[in-house]
């Protein structure tokens, strides 16, 4: 739905085109396929009349109930208003999912972005957070581009991960997006193949299954 960016700030056409180019690049290890063509971890949001969080398996729903019981809450956020908390989240763990955190995130304070506000539900770049009282303890960013909501960045503070803050964040985004971005059909969470077995199980628990994708700009 790239044509719908004509009435929006040019920023949204650019980030949509950039994502499309990245998705269509030749895979580094398997040059016969595109980077995000095979194995994109995808949940089809409109495949059921139930809300996304109600469709999750029992283990995932227990995570959500635990976080709610412990007093955590979900909110859309203005990223720039929470830079000290974002820095603390980044620096709370040097290793995540068995991989070292990027050195710049560990060594430097979070910096503000200059993204312009979107004027259309078709394209946006969103930030969401989980709070304990007034403290931001987890956050995520998502690209909304037509039928796609791509979960791009997700981090939880290491001290709160056991309370289910990341599952609450993923599930709450899946519930929120269809309410405010009616064109979105596909909720994605990176590549499935190449992820660790633990991360694959985690993605499946939240209905992200490997799919083959035909990317279309829709000019």
ZIHUPE-V384684 format. One record per pair of residues at least 24 apart in sequence whose ideal C-beta (glycine too) atoms are under 10 Angstrom apart, sorted by the first residue. I is the first residue (numbers start at 1). GAP is how many residues later the second one is. D is the distance in Angstrom with one decimal. If there is no record, write none. Layout:
I,GAP,D  I,GAP,D
This chain:
1,119,9.5  1,121,5.3  1,122,7.6  1,144,7.2  1,145,3.1  1,146,7.0  1,147,9.1  1,182,6.5  1,215,9.2  1,216,8.3  1,217,5.0  1,218,9.2  2,120,9.3  2,121,8.5  2,143,8.0  2,144,7.4  2,214,9.2  2,215,4.4  2,216,5.8  2,217,5.3  3,119,9.2  3,143,9.4  3,214,8.6  3,215,6.5  3,216,5.5  4,116,6.1  4,117,9.2  4,118,4.0  4,119,6.6  4,141,9.4  4,142,7.0  4,179,8.4  4,214,8.5  5,113,9.5  5,115,7.6  5,117,7.4  5,118,5.5  5,140,8.8  5,141,9.4  5,214,9.9  6,114,9.5  7,112,6.7  7,113,6.2  7,115,9.1  7,116,9.9  8,108,8.7  8,109,9.6  8,110,6.0  8,111,5.3  8,112,4.8  8,114,7.7  8,115,5.8  8,116,8.8  9,106,8.8  9,107,4.3  9,108,7.8  9,109,7.2  9,110,7.2  9,111,9.4  9,114,9.1  10,106,8.8  11,103,9.0  11,104,6.5  11,105,5.3  11,106,9.8  11,107,8.6  11,112,9.1  11,114,8.2  12,103,9.1  12,104,8.2  12,106,6.1  12,107,8.9  12,108,7.6  12,110,8.4  12,111,4.0  12,112,7.3  12,113,7.7  12,131,9.5  12,132,9.1  12,133,8.0  13,110,7.9  13,132,9.9  13,204,10.0  15,100,8.6  15,108,8.0  15,109,9.7  15,110,6.4  15,128,6.6  15,130,7.7  16,106,9.4  16,107,6.1  16,109,9.9  16,127,7.8  16,128,9.4  16,129,4.5  16,130,7.8  16,132,9.0  16,201,7.6  16,202,9.9  17,128,9.5  17,200,7.4  18,125,9.6  19,124,6.1  19,126,6.4  19,129,8.1  19,131,7.0  19,133,9.0  19,196,9.0  20,125,8.2  20,128,9.9  20,195,6.0  20,196,8.7  20,197,5.6  21,194,9.8  21,196,10.0  22,193,9.9  23,125,9.6  23,127,9.3  23,190,7.5  23,192,5.0  24,191,5.9  24,193,9.7  27,164,9.7  27,167,10.0  29,165,8.5  30,163,9.6  33,179,9.3  34,179,8.5  34,180,9.6  34,181,7.6  35,156,8.4  35,180,10.0  36,114,9.3  36,152,8.5  36,154,9.0  36,155,6.9  36,177,6.3  36,179,7.2  37,174,9.8  37,175,6.5  37,176,5.9  37,177,7.9  37,178,7.6  38,153,8.8  38,154,9.2  38,155,7.3  38,172,7.6  38,173,8.4  38,174,5.3  38,175,7.9  39,151,9.6  39,152,5.4  39,153,4.7  39,154,3.8  39,155,7.6  39,156,9.1  39,170,9.7  39,171,4.3  39,172,7.6  39,173,7.8  39,174,9.0  40,108,10.0  40,110,9.2  40,146,8.7  40,148,5.7  40,149,8.7  40,150,7.8  40,151,6.2  40,152,7.1  40,153,9.3  40,168,8.9  40,169,9.5  40,170,7.0  40,171,5.5  40,172,7.9  40,173,5.0  40,175,9.6  41,110,9.0  41,146,9.4  41,147,6.2  41,148,4.6  41,149,5.8  41,150,6.5  41,151,4.2  41,152,9.0  41,154,7.7  41,158,9.2  41,159,8.4  41,161,9.9  41,162,4.8  41,163,8.7  41,165,9.1  41,166,9.5  41,167,3.8  41,168,7.0  41,169,6.4  41,170,7.9  42,106,9.3  42,108,9.8  42,143,9.7  42,144,5.5  42,145,7.2  42,146,5.0  42,147,8.0  42,150,8.5  42,161,9.7  42,165,9.0  42,166,6.3  42,167,6.5  42,168,7.7  42,169,4.3  42,170,9.6  42,171,7.3  43,106,9.4  43,108,9.8  43,127,9.7  43,131,6.9  43,142,9.8  43,143,7.4  43,144,4.5  43,145,7.6  43,146,7.8  43,160,9.0  43,163,7.1  43,164,4.3  43,165,5.2  43,166,7.4  43,168,9.3  44,141,6.4  44,142,6.2  44,143,8.0  44,163,8.3  44,165,8.9  44,167,8.5  45,102,9.6  45,104,7.8  45,129,6.7  45,130,9.5  45,132,7.0  45,133,5.6  45,136,9.9  45,139,6.4  45,140,6.0  45,141,7.0  45,142,5.3  45,162,9.1  46,101,9.6  46,132,7.3  46,136,9.8  46,138,8.4  46,139,5.2  46,140,9.0  47,138,8.7  47,160,9.0  48,159,9.7  51,120,9.2  51,123,8.1  51,124,5.2  51,127,8.2  51,128,9.3  52,118,9.2  52,119,6.6  52,120,9.1  52,121,8.6  52,122,3.4  52,123,5.3  52,124,9.1  52,125,8.3  52,126,7.6  52,135,7.4  52,154,8.7  52,155,7.5  53,114,9.7  53,115,9.1  53,117,9.3  53,118,4.3  53,119,7.3  53,120,9.9  53,121,6.5  53,122,5.2  53,153,9.5  54,117,9.5  54,121,8.7  55,116,9.7  55,119,8.8  55,151,9.7  55,152,6.4  56,111,8.5  56,114,9.3  56,115,6.3  56,118,8.6  56,149,7.1  56,150,6.3  56,151,6.6  57,147,8.6  57,148,5.9  57,149,8.7  57,150,8.4  58,147,9.8  59,108,9.2  59,142,9.8  59,146,6.0  60,104,9.2  60,107,6.0  60,108,10.0  60,110,8.7  60,111,7.0  60,142,9.2  60,144,9.8  60,145,4.8  60,146,5.9  60,147,8.6  61,106,9.1  61,110,8.3  61,144,9.9  62,102,8.1  62,105,9.1  63,100,8.9  63,101,3.8  63,102,9.1  63,103,8.5  63,104,3.8  63,105,7.0  63,107,9.5  63,108,8.1  63,142,8.6  63,143,9.6  64,100,6.6  64,103,6.1  64,104,5.5  64,106,9.5  64,107,5.5  64,108,8.2  65,99,8.3  65,103,9.5  66,96,9.1  66,97,6.5  66,98,4.6  66,99,9.7  66,101,8.7  66,102,8.7  67,63,7.4  67,65,9.4  67,70,9.9  67,71,9.6  67,93,9.0  67,96,5.7  67,97,3.9  67,98,5.8  67,99,9.1  67,100,7.0  67,101,4.1  67,102,8.9  67,104,9.3  67,105,9.5  68,96,8.7  68,100,7.2  69,94,9.3  69,95,9.3  70,62,7.8  70,90,9.0  70,93,5.2  70,94,7.9  70,95,9.1  70,98,9.8  71,60,9.1  71,61,6.3  71,62,7.2  71,92,9.3  72,58,5.4  72,59,6.7  72,60,5.6  72,61,9.3  72,65,7.3  72,66,8.5  72,88,8.0  72,91,6.7  72,92,7.7  72,93,5.9  72,96,5.9  72,97,9.3  72,100,9.9  73,56,9.2  73,57,7.1  73,58,5.3  73,59,8.2  73,60,9.0  73,95,8.7  73,99,9.1  74,54,6.8  74,55,7.4  74,56,5.8  74,57,7.9  74,64,9.3  74,91,9.5  74,94,6.2  74,95,6.7  74,97,8.6  74,98,3.8  74,99,8.1  74,101,8.7  74,102,7.7  75,52,9.9  75,53,7.1  75,54,5.8  75,55,8.1  75,56,6.3  75,61,9.1  75,97,8.9  75,101,9.6  76,50,6.7  76,51,7.0  76,52,5.5  76,53,7.8  76,96,9.8  76,97,9.4  76,100,7.3  76,104,8.7  77,49,9.0  77,50,5.0  77,51,6.3  77,52,4.2  77,53,9.6  77,54,8.7  77,59,7.1  77,62,6.6  77,63,9.5  77,64,9.9  78,34,9.9  78,49,7.1  78,51,9.6  79,31,8.2  79,33,7.6  79,34,6.2  79,36,8.5  79,46,9.6  79,47,9.5  79,48,4.3  79,49,9.7  79,50,8.7  79,57,9.8  79,60,7.3  79,62,7.4  79,74,9.9  80,30,9.2  80,31,9.2  80,32,4.3  80,33,6.6  80,34,8.9  80,35,9.2  80,47,9.1  81,31,9.3  81,46,9.7  81,48,9.9  81,55,9.1  82,28,8.4  82,45,8.5  82,47,6.8  82,49,9.6  82,53,9.6  82,54,4.8  82,57,7.2  83,26,6.8  83,27,4.6  83,28,7.3  83,29,6.5  83,53,10.0  84,25,7.7  84,26,7.8  84,52,9.1  85,25,8.6  85,44,8.3  85,46,9.3  85,49,9.6  85,50,6.6  85,51,3.9  85,52,7.8  85,53,9.8  85,54,8.0  85,72,8.3  86,24,4.1  86,25,9.5  86,41,9.5  86,43,9.1  86,50,7.2  86,53,6.3  86,69,7.9  86,71,9.9  87,24,9.4  88,47,8.9  88,48,8.5  88,49,9.0  88,69,6.5  88,70,9.9  88,71,9.4  89,40,9.6  89,47,7.3  89,48,7.2  89,49,6.9  89,50,6.6  89,66,5.1  89,67,6.8  89,68,4.7  89,69,8.4  89,70,9.7  89,71,9.2  90,49,9.9  90,65,6.4  90,67,9.1  91,66,9.4  91,67,9.3  92,45,9.3  92,63,8.6  92,64,8.3  92,65,4.7  92,66,4.0  92,67,6.3  92,68,8.7  92,69,9.0  93,62,8.9  93,63,8.8  93,64,8.2  93,65,3.9  93,66,9.2  93,68,8.3  94,64,9.3  95,63,9.7  96,58,9.9  96,59,7.7  96,60,9.0  96,62,8.5  96,65,9.5  97,98,8.1  97,99,6.3  97,101,7.3  97,102,5.6  97,105,8.8  98,98,5.8  98,100,7.8  98,101,8.5  99,97,8.8  99,100,10.0  101,54,9.0  105,50,8.6  110,29,9.9  113,28,9.3  115,26,9.9  118,26,8.1  118,63,9.9  120,24,9.5  120,61,9.5  120,63,9.8  121,59,6.4  121,60,5.0  121,61,6.3  121,62,6.9  121,63,8.8  122,24,5.9  122,25,9.4  122,59,7.6  122,60,9.2  122,61,5.7  122,62,9.2  123,25,9.8  123,58,9.0  123,60,9.5  124,25,9.3  124,53,9.8  124,56,8.7  124,57,6.9  125,27,8.5  126,26,9.7  126,47,8.3  126,50,8.8  126,51,8.3  126,54,8.9  126,55,8.6  127,26,8.8  128,26,9.2  128,41,6.4  128,42,9.6  128,44,7.0  128,45,5.5  128,48,7.2  128,49,9.6  129,36,9.6  129,40,7.6  129,43,9.8  130,26,7.5  130,27,9.3  130,30,8.1  130,33,9.3  130,34,9.3  130,35,4.6  130,36,8.0  130,37,9.8  130,38,5.6  130,39,5.1  130,42,7.8  131,34,9.4  132,25,9.2  132,27,9.9  132,28,6.8  132,31,8.2  132,33,8.1  135,25,9.0  137,24,9.0  137,26,8.3  137,28,5.5  137,29,9.7  137,32,9.5  138,25,9.7  138,26,9.9  138,27,4.3  138,28,5.8  138,29,9.8  138,30,7.8  138,31,5.1  138,32,9.7  139,26,9.9  139,30,7.6  140,26,8.6  140,29,5.5  140,30,7.6  140,32,9.5  140,33,6.4  140,49,10.0  142,31,6.4  142,34,9.6  142,35,7.4  142,39,9.4  142,42,9.6  142,45,8.7  142,46,9.5  143,45,9.3  144,33,7.2  144,36,8.9  144,37,5.1  144,39,8.5  144,40,6.3  145,36,9.8  145,38,9.4  145,39,8.9  145,72,9.3  145,73,9.8  146,35,9.4  146,37,5.8  146,38,7.9  146,39,8.9  146,40,9.5  146,70,8.9  146,71,8.7  146,72,6.4  147,34,9.7  147,36,5.9  147,37,6.1  147,38,4.5  147,39,5.7  147,69,9.2  147,71,8.7  148,33,9.8  148,35,9.1  148,36,6.8  148,37,8.0  148,38,5.4  148,39,8.4  148,40,6.7  148,65,9.4  148,67,9.1  149,24,7.7  149,25,8.4  149,27,9.6  149,28,4.9  149,29,9.0  149,32,6.8  149,34,9.8  149,35,4.7  149,36,8.9  149,37,7.1  149,38,5.0  149,39,7.2  149,40,10.0  150,36,8.6  150,37,8.2  150,38,4.9  150,39,8.2  150,40,8.5  151,26,10.0  151,36,7.1  151,37,6.5  151,38,4.7  151,39,7.4  151,55,9.8  151,57,8.8  152,36,9.4  152,37,9.5  152,38,8.6  154,35,8.2  154,36,9.5  166,36,8.8  166,40,9.8  167,35,8.6  167,38,8.1  167,39,7.3  170,32,9.2  170,33,9.4  170,35,9.5  170,36,5.4  170,37,9.8  170,38,8.9  171,35,7.0  171,36,9.8  174,32,7.7  174,33,8.2  174,34,9.9  186,25,8.3  186,27,8.3  188,25,8.6
